[in-house]
Amino acid sequence: MTRVLLPFPMQRHLAEAMAPALAARMVRLDWRRFPDGESLVAVDEALSGADVAIVASLHRPDEISIAMRFAAATAREFGARSVGLVAPYLAYMRQDTRFHPGEAVSAPLYARFLEESFDWLVTVDPHLHRNPELSALYRVPAVRIAAAPVVATWIRANVPDAVLIGPDSESAQWVADIARRAGMPWQVLHKQRHGDRDVEVSLPDIASARGRTPVIVDDIISSGHTVIEPLGHLRQLGLPAAVCVAIHAVFAEDAYARLLEAGAARVVSTDSIPHPSNAMSIAGLLADACSGLFGHVHLR
């Protein structure tokens, strides 16, 4: 079996770190966009009989999805036996039900879109809501891996006096797992809404946080609002400047700069999405997860 990685340009460094563990060769995948927004994709032609994995993070899905589909189809045209997708960040997970009349339920629709091109999928900490597992959405083998081991290792090495803070109730699942692995205490901020623009946040046990460095942990930091508010609250309590840890560094617009302006001592992330804040590599986790999927062919 010949394993081949086809990374999109932004994921090349991640794929280079994955390749040795997979005994895979990396080949060319070029992608550029014409002035009118159309994509031109080119891949290495030496793919006959190969089992291919395209590596592409989907934090800008409307830009990359068509190009990704072109790449998968072209790999098959050049003889690839199977084509999987390593998507460290998986898009279109929030709209898993119809919240208002007439809305498209995009989570299963995007799953169908990907299934038409790929035989399997590996992703990292997808933002699951009403669907507890990816198998509820995807009919091809879909594996989710947790970044908790690498996050816990980084925090233990770099912030040994940490108390882990979840900015909201949704973050509890990630914070609890990481804290357990790191052997550190953790809390989740309580939020009380008094009105549309009046939300009070509070740390449940201030006393136990004294003398420790707060580390705010969230799966995705996009606009930054969920983390900026806790930064101000923790500062008012007299705690040291907090470290912010994100699994997925979406950082829409100027969110990263605003986190630093809000008083974050440091902002770090995994390399699921390339960003200057990347400090934790998930390459080993991804390689382990997709190793057993190479060669799987989905019977459509």
N, C-alpha and C positions, 0 to 999 in steps of 0.2 A: 504493500500500500504506500503510495506517494502522498505525503501531506504537503499542502501548499497554503500559505497565508497570503491573502490579497488585502493589504490594508489601504484604506483611504489615506491621503497624505497626512492628515492631522493625527492619525493613529499609528503612524509608522514607528515611532519610538516604542510604543506599547507592544506592537507586534514583534519588533526586534528583541524585546525582552522575553516574549512568549516562545519564540521559535526554537531555541535550544531545548527547552523542556519537552517540546512536542516532536522533536526531530523533524521539523518542518522547514521547507525552504520558502523564502520570501521572494515574491516576484512583483513585477511592476503593475501598479494601478494608478493611472493618471486621471485627474478630473479637473476640468476647467469649465467656466461658464462664459457663454457669449454675452455681449452687452445687453441682449434682450432677455437674459436669464436662462436660456436653454443650456443644458448640460452636454458636454462632450466627454465621454469616458473611453479610455483605452487600457487594455490589459495585456499581459504577456500571452503569447499564443501557444506556448509550450505547456499545455494543460491536459493533453490526451491521457485519459485513465486516472487522472489525479483526483484526490478528495480535497476539496477547496473549502477554506473558511474565509469569508470576507469580514474584515474587522472595521467597524464603523460605529462611532458613538452618535446617537440620534438626538442631540440637544437642539439641533435646528432641523427638525424632520422635514419640513416643507421644502427646504433647499436640497437635502441629500437623498430623499426617498426614491425619486425617479432615477437619479444617477446610480443608486444602489441596485435598483432593479435592472438597469442596463448592464451593470457589471456582472450580475449573476447570470443573466441570459447569455451574455457574450462568453463567459467562462464555459457554460454548457455547450455553446456553439463550437468552442475550441476543444471539446472532448472531455470536459470535467465529468467525472462519474457521479459526484455529489457536490452540493454547495450548501454550506451552513453559514450562519450569521453569528458573529461575536459582537454584540451590541452592549458595551459596558453601561451605557445609559439608554434606557428604553423609553421611547416617547409614547404619547397618546394613552396614558394610563388613568388620567384623572376622570375623564368623561365615560364612566362605566355604567351610567344609568341616565335616564332622561329627567333632568331637573326642571325643565320648563317645556311647555307644549311646543312641538315642532322641532326640537333639537335632535341632531344626529347623535347617536350613541357611538362615539368614535373608537372606544377601546376595542370592541370586537371587530369593527370594520377595519381598523389598522392591522389587527391580527390576521384577518383574511387576506389583506394586501400582502403581508410578509410571507404568508404560507404559499402564495402563488409562486414565489421565487426561491424559497429556502427550504431545505430538508430538516433543519434543526436550528435551535436558537439557544444562546447562552447570554445571560445578562446579570447585572449586579444590583442587588437591592432595589427591585422595581417598586414603585409606589402603589402597592396593592391596597385597595379600599374594600369594596364589597365582594371582590373576588379574592378568596384567601390564597389561591394558588394560580400560577400561570396556566396550569392545565385546564382551568375553567374558561380560559380565553383561547388558548392555542391548541390546535389539533396535531401539530408536529411536535416532536420532543422539544420541550422548553425547560431549561434548567436555570433556576435563579441561585446565585451564590451570595453569601453574606460577606461584606467587607469588614465585619467586626474584628476578625483576628488581626488584620494589619493595622486597623485603627487603634485597637487596644495595645498592641506592641509599641506603636509610635507614642501614645500618651504615656505609657509606663516608662519609656526611655527619656522622654522630653519634659514631662510635667509630673514628676513622681509624687508631688503633694496635691494632686488634683482632686477636686470633687466634680463629678460629671453632672451637667445640668441639661435637662430636656426642656426646650422652649415651650412645648405644648403637650397635650395628652397624646397626640399622634406619635410623638417622638419617643414615647416611653419604651416601645419595643426595641428600638435600636440602642438607646441609652442603657437599658437594663442589661442587655447582652454584652455590650462593650465593657461596662463596669464590672460585670462578673468575670470576664476574661482578664481584665486588668487588675482585679482585686482591689477596687476602689469604691468609695461611697458614691451614691448618686441620688438626685432628686429631680422632680419634674415641677416646673412652675405652675402655679394655679392661676387661672384667668377668670375674672368676674366681669361680665359685660353689663355696664350700666346704661349704655346707649350705643348708637351706631358708631360714634367716634370716642366713646368713653369706655376704655377697657383697663381694668386694674389687674396688674400681675403681682404675684407674691411668691416668695420662696418659703416652702412649708416649714423648714427647720433651719433657721438662720444660725443658731448656736453651733450646730455640727459643721457648718461651712466655714466658720471662723478659723483663720490660720491656714486655710487651703486656697489653692488657685482654682477659680472656677473655669471649667472647660465646657462650653456650650456645644452640644453635639446635635446635628440634624442630618437627615438623609439628603435633602436637597436645599441649597440656598440659591434662590432665584432673585426675587426682588430685594431680599435682605430684611424685610419688615419684621419677620418672625424672630429674627435674631437681634436686630437693633433695639427693640423694646426691652428685652432682657438685659442687654448691655447697660442700659441706663439704670434699670432697677438694681442690678448688682452693684453698680458704682455708688448708688445712693445708700446702699447698706454698708459701705466702707470696705468692701472686699477688693482684693487686688484686681487689676485689669484682666479681663477674661480672655482666654484663648478660644477661638471659634474653629470648630472642626466640621467639615462637610464631606459627605461621601461623594456627592455629585456637585461639582462647582459650575452651576449654570450661570450665576452672576449676570443677570440681565442688566443691560445699560451700565450705570455706574455703581451697581450694588457693592462691588468689592471695595471701591474707594470710600463709599459711605460707611461701611463696616469699620474701616480703619479710623475714619473721622469720628465715629461714635465711641471710640475708645478701646477697640479690640487690641490686645497686646500682640496678637498674631492671628492670621487666618490661614488655615491649612486644609488641604483636600487630598483625596485620592486622585490618581491619574485616569479616572474613568472619562473625564473631559479635560483635554489639555488646557492648562492655565498656569500662570506664574505661581499660584499658591500650591501646586502639586507637591506633596511631601511624602506620600505613601503610595507604593506601587501595588497594584492588584494583578500584575502580569502572572505571577505564580498561581494565584487562585483561578484565573481565567484558563490557564493552560491545563490545570488539573481537571477543571470542569468539562472542557471540550474534548479532552483526549479520547474519552470513550465514545464520543459522538461522531468523530471522523469516520466517514465511510457509510454512515446511515443514509439510506435512500428512502424518502417518504413516498409511498404509493398513493398517487393522487387519483 
